[in-house]
Amino acid sequence: MPKKTTIDELARMTAEQFTKVDVRLDSMEAKFEARFDKMDETLNKMNTTLKTVLDVVLEIPSKKAFERLETKVDRMDVELAAVQRKVK
């Protein structure tokens, strides 16, 4: 006749299985934390890089700014030529 499992044995077996599951979950949690830390580090680097790119782009004058500057230089050339003609 097979041996019957007592309540205490069943409780011990259940506790052991929960302990094994807990150990496995802790292991998985540590792996996920490492991955998330690495992803967080990568995202921080990307954020820093994007900020640097944005800072550089914002410092580049626009096409309109170049056109205004060119217009101003052309006007100053005309005024300078007029002044030079008066001086001669």
C-alpha positions as a LaTeX table, in Angstrom:
\begin{tabular}{lrrr}
\hline
Residue & $x$ (\AA) & $y$ (\AA) & $z$ (\AA) \\
\hline
Met1 & 0.00 & 0.00 & 0.00 \\
Pro2 & 1.41 & 3.43 & $-0.94$ \\
Lys3 & 2.43 & 5.77 & 1.82 \\
Lys4 & 0.01 & 8.63 & 2.38 \\
Thr5 & 1.34 & 12.18 & 2.39 \\
Thr6 & 0.71 & 14.04 & 5.59 \\
Ile7 & $-0.31$ & 17.68 & 5.82 \\
Asp8 & 3.13 & 18.55 & 7.23 \\
Glu9 & 4.91 & 16.83 & 4.34 \\
Leu10 & 2.64 & 18.53 & 1.84 \\
Ala11 & 3.29 & 21.91 & 3.49 \\
Arg12 & 7.07 & 21.28 & 3.45 \\
Met13 & 7.00 & 20.26 & $-0.24$ \\
Thr14 & 4.93 & 23.32 & $-1.11$ \\
Ala15 & 7.29 & 25.60 & 0.82 \\
Glu16 & 10.29 & 24.05 & $-0.98$ \\
Gln17 & 8.69 & 24.63 & $-4.37$ \\
Phe18 & 7.86 & 28.23 & $-3.50$ \\
Thr19 & 11.47 & 28.71 & $-2.39$ \\
Lys20 & 12.73 & 27.32 & $-5.72$ \\
Val21 & 10.37 & 29.62 & $-7.63$ \\
Asp22 & 11.50 & 32.56 & $-5.49$ \\
Val23 & 15.16 & 31.80 & $-6.26$ \\
Arg24 & 14.41 & 31.61 & $-9.98$ \\
Leu25 & 12.46 & 34.87 & $-9.89$ \\
Asp26 & 15.30 & 36.59 & $-8.01$ \\
Ser27 & 17.73 & 35.38 & $-10.68$ \\
Met28 & 15.48 & 36.66 & $-13.46$ \\
Glu29 & 14.99 & 39.97 & $-11.65$ \\
Ala30 & 18.75 & 40.47 & $-11.40$ \\
Lys31 & 19.14 & 39.77 & $-15.13$ \\
Phe32 & 16.33 & 42.17 & $-16.02$ \\
Glu33 & 17.74 & 44.87 & $-13.74$ \\
Ala34 & 21.10 & 44.54 & $-15.49$ \\
Arg35 & 19.41 & 44.80 & $-18.88$ \\
Phe36 & 17.31 & 47.78 & $-17.83$ \\
Asp37 & 20.37 & 49.50 & $-16.38$ \\
Lys38 & 22.18 & 48.98 & $-19.68$ \\
Met39 & 19.16 & 50.25 & $-21.64$ \\
Asp40 & 18.91 & 53.26 & $-19.32$ \\
Glu41 & 22.61 & 53.99 & $-19.84$ \\
Thr42 & 22.18 & 53.70 & $-23.61$ \\
Leu43 & 19.16 & 56.01 & $-23.59$ \\
Asn44 & 21.06 & 58.56 & $-21.50$ \\
Lys45 & 23.93 & 58.48 & $-24.01$ \\
Met46 & 21.46 & 58.91 & $-26.87$ \\
Asn47 & 19.81 & 61.82 & $-25.06$ \\
Thr48 & 23.19 & 63.49 & $-24.54$ \\
Thr49 & 24.12 & 62.93 & $-28.19$ \\
Leu50 & 20.81 & 64.32 & $-29.41$ \\
Lys51 & 21.23 & 67.37 & $-27.19$ \\
Thr52 & 24.70 & 67.94 & $-28.65$ \\
Val53 & 23.37 & 67.59 & $-32.20$ \\
Leu54 & 20.51 & 69.96 & $-31.43$ \\
Asp55 & 22.94 & 72.51 & $-29.95$ \\
Val56 & 25.07 & 72.33 & $-33.10$ \\
Val57 & 22.07 & 72.59 & $-35.42$ \\
Leu58 & 20.70 & 75.57 & $-33.55$ \\
Glu59 & 24.02 & 77.37 & $-33.95$ \\
Ile60 & 23.96 & 76.98 & $-37.75$ \\
Pro61 & 22.47 & 80.11 & $-39.28$ \\
Ser62 & 19.38 & 79.60 & $-41.38$ \\
Lys63 & 19.19 & 80.19 & $-45.13$ \\
Lys64 & 17.13 & 83.32 & $-44.50$ \\
Ala65 & 19.82 & 84.63 & $-42.15$ \\
Phe66 & 22.41 & 84.13 & $-44.89$ \\
Glu67 & 20.16 & 85.88 & $-47.40$ \\
Arg68 & 19.66 & 88.85 & $-45.05$ \\
Leu69 & 23.40 & 89.01 & $-44.45$ \\
Glu70 & 24.08 & 88.85 & $-48.18$ \\
Thr71 & 21.58 & 91.65 & $-48.80$ \\
Lys72 & 23.19 & 93.75 & $-46.10$ \\
Val73 & 26.68 & 93.15 & $-47.55$ \\
Asp74 & 25.45 & 94.03 & $-51.05$ \\
Arg75 & 23.93 & 97.26 & $-49.73$ \\
Met76 & 27.15 & 98.12 & $-47.89$ \\
Asp77 & 29.13 & 97.45 & $-51.10$ \\
Val78 & 26.92 & 99.92 & $-52.96$ \\
Glu79 & 27.32 & 102.52 & $-50.19$ \\
Leu80 & 31.09 & 101.98 & $-50.11$ \\
Ala81 & 31.32 & 102.36 & $-53.88$ \\
Ala82 & 29.35 & 105.62 & $-53.62$ \\
Val83 & 31.65 & 106.91 & $-50.86$ \\
Gln84 & 34.72 & 105.93 & $-52.87$ \\
Arg85 & 33.38 & 107.81 & $-55.93$ \\
Lys86 & 32.83 & 110.93 & $-53.78$ \\
Val87 & 36.35 & 110.67 & $-52.34$ \\
Lys88 & 37.96 & 110.47 & $-55.80$ \\
\hline
\end{tabular}
